[in-house]
Amino acid sequence: MIEALHLTKTFKDKKRGLIKAVDDVSFTCHPGQIYGLLGANGAGKTTTLRLLATLLKPSSGSCTLAGHDAATAGLQVRANVGFLAASTALYGRLTAREMITYFGRLNGLADAEIRTRVKRLADELDMHEFLDRRCDKFSTGMKQKTSIARTLIHDPAVMIFDEPTLGLDVMTARTIVKFVRECRNRGKTVIYSTHVMSEVEKLCDTIGIIHGGRLVAEGTLAALRTRFGEQDMEEIFVQAVGGEAALLAALKN
């Protein structure tokens, strides 16, 4: 399970002073569920994901993943988490198989187990055609599939995806969406950040909308449709963010 309680992250900016990138955010995600985290660029969603993955320390608040406190048990959290960042790079001189194997060894897996898991991931992500080619020759889709495979080679209980289908063609995106759904069906706890509203509608059990660092709306798709009186997820998102923006402007005035 993932549990975030009053997570806050403040940064110092020379021109703007203190900035709350994440402001008192709380939510939970249980095994066998996908929690969709939505927000415009700069809304605070990537910072939230980095806090969960222990890449950043919160200014206040706490988060627990797979039964471990991120602040006091970082190694245990990382052993149980796979975090696909939006800007993760690959070693161009290695093949996809070598890249995934390398990360398997970093996670303490035996070579026999790595071979079994590489084959399974290659099957699920349709990677066999390029598995033994060097990463510097890959298309965007090949790179993303390799990044996902190396992120999840240790079969973590918690999976965090930051815009996994960004810039991909339709068929590659469909393969990744199907893979994420299968992870949920195997009982994994999944956080899924995306700008693609159709993916949210297809995948997410619970949806959280973040704006200005704050969680401004949360619920199932059905609950959000009822609350905002809209069927289309894009319209729901615009209303949630627009309403919050108006409230913040009123408070400032």
URLIN-V200265 format. One record per residue. N is the residue number from 1. SS is DSSP state (H for helix, E for strand, - for the rest). Layout:
n=N ss=SS
n=N ss=SS
This chain:
n=1 ss=-
n=2 ss=E
n=3 ss=E
n=4 ss=E
n=5 ss=E
n=6 ss=E
n=7 ss=E
n=8 ss=E
n=9 ss=E
n=10 ss=E
n=11 ss=E
n=12 ss=E
n=13 ss=E
n=14 ss=-
n=15 ss=-
n=16 ss=-
n=17 ss=E
n=18 ss=E
n=19 ss=E
n=20 ss=E
n=21 ss=E
n=22 ss=E
n=23 ss=E
n=24 ss=E
n=25 ss=E
n=26 ss=E
n=27 ss=E
n=28 ss=E
n=29 ss=E
n=30 ss=-
n=31 ss=-
n=32 ss=-
n=33 ss=E
n=34 ss=E
n=35 ss=E
n=36 ss=E
n=37 ss=E
n=38 ss=E
n=39 ss=-
n=40 ss=-
n=41 ss=-
n=42 ss=-
n=43 ss=-
n=44 ss=-
n=45 ss=H
n=46 ss=H
n=47 ss=H
n=48 ss=H
n=49 ss=H
n=50 ss=H
n=51 ss=H
n=52 ss=H
n=53 ss=-
n=54 ss=-
n=55 ss=-
n=56 ss=-
n=57 ss=-
n=58 ss=-
n=59 ss=-
n=60 ss=E
n=61 ss=E
n=62 ss=E
n=63 ss=E
n=64 ss=E
n=65 ss=E
n=66 ss=-
n=67 ss=-
n=68 ss=E
n=69 ss=E
n=70 ss=-
n=71 ss=-
n=72 ss=-
n=73 ss=-
n=74 ss=H
n=75 ss=H
n=76 ss=H
n=77 ss=H
n=78 ss=H
n=79 ss=H
n=80 ss=-
n=81 ss=E
n=82 ss=E
n=83 ss=E
n=84 ss=E
n=85 ss=-
n=86 ss=-
n=87 ss=-
n=88 ss=-
n=89 ss=-
n=90 ss=-
n=91 ss=-
n=92 ss=-
n=93 ss=-
n=94 ss=-
n=95 ss=E
n=96 ss=H
n=97 ss=H
n=98 ss=H
n=99 ss=H
n=100 ss=H
n=101 ss=H
n=102 ss=H
n=103 ss=H
n=104 ss=H
n=105 ss=H
n=106 ss=H
n=107 ss=-
n=108 ss=-
n=109 ss=-
n=110 ss=-
n=111 ss=H
n=112 ss=H
n=113 ss=H
n=114 ss=H
n=115 ss=H
n=116 ss=H
n=117 ss=H
n=118 ss=H
n=119 ss=H
n=120 ss=H
n=121 ss=H
n=122 ss=H
n=123 ss=H
n=124 ss=H
n=125 ss=H
n=126 ss=-
n=127 ss=-
n=128 ss=-
n=129 ss=-
n=130 ss=-
n=131 ss=-
n=132 ss=-
n=133 ss=-
n=134 ss=E
n=135 ss=H
n=136 ss=H
n=137 ss=H
n=138 ss=-
n=139 ss=-
n=140 ss=H
n=141 ss=H
n=142 ss=H
n=143 ss=H
n=144 ss=H
n=145 ss=H
n=146 ss=H
n=147 ss=H
n=148 ss=H
n=149 ss=H
n=150 ss=H
n=151 ss=H
n=152 ss=-
n=153 ss=-
n=154 ss=-
n=155 ss=-
n=156 ss=-
n=157 ss=-
n=158 ss=E
n=159 ss=E
n=160 ss=E
n=161 ss=E
n=162 ss=E
n=163 ss=-
n=164 ss=-
n=165 ss=-
n=166 ss=-
n=167 ss=-
n=168 ss=-
n=169 ss=-
n=170 ss=H
n=171 ss=H
n=172 ss=H
n=173 ss=H
n=174 ss=H
n=175 ss=H
n=176 ss=H
n=177 ss=H
n=178 ss=H
n=179 ss=H
n=180 ss=H
n=181 ss=H
n=182 ss=H
n=183 ss=H
n=184 ss=H
n=185 ss=H
n=186 ss=-
n=187 ss=-
n=188 ss=-
n=189 ss=E
n=190 ss=E
n=191 ss=E
n=192 ss=E
n=193 ss=E
n=194 ss=-
n=195 ss=-
n=196 ss=-
n=197 ss=H
n=198 ss=H
n=199 ss=H
n=200 ss=H
n=201 ss=H
n=202 ss=H
n=203 ss=H
n=204 ss=-
n=205 ss=-
n=206 ss=E
n=207 ss=E
n=208 ss=E
n=209 ss=E
n=210 ss=E
n=211 ss=E
n=212 ss=-
n=213 ss=-
n=214 ss=E
n=215 ss=E
n=216 ss=E
n=217 ss=E
n=218 ss=E
n=219 ss=E
n=220 ss=-
n=221 ss=H
n=222 ss=H
n=223 ss=H
n=224 ss=H
n=225 ss=H
n=226 ss=H
n=227 ss=H
n=228 ss=H
n=229 ss=-
n=230 ss=-
n=231 ss=-
n=232 ss=-
n=233 ss=H
n=234 ss=H
n=235 ss=H
n=236 ss=H
n=237 ss=H
n=238 ss=H
n=239 ss=H
n=240 ss=H
n=241 ss=H
n=242 ss=H
n=243 ss=H
n=244 ss=H
n=245 ss=H
n=246 ss=H
n=247 ss=H
n=248 ss=H
n=249 ss=H
n=250 ss=H
n=251 ss=H
n=252 ss=H
n=253 ss=-
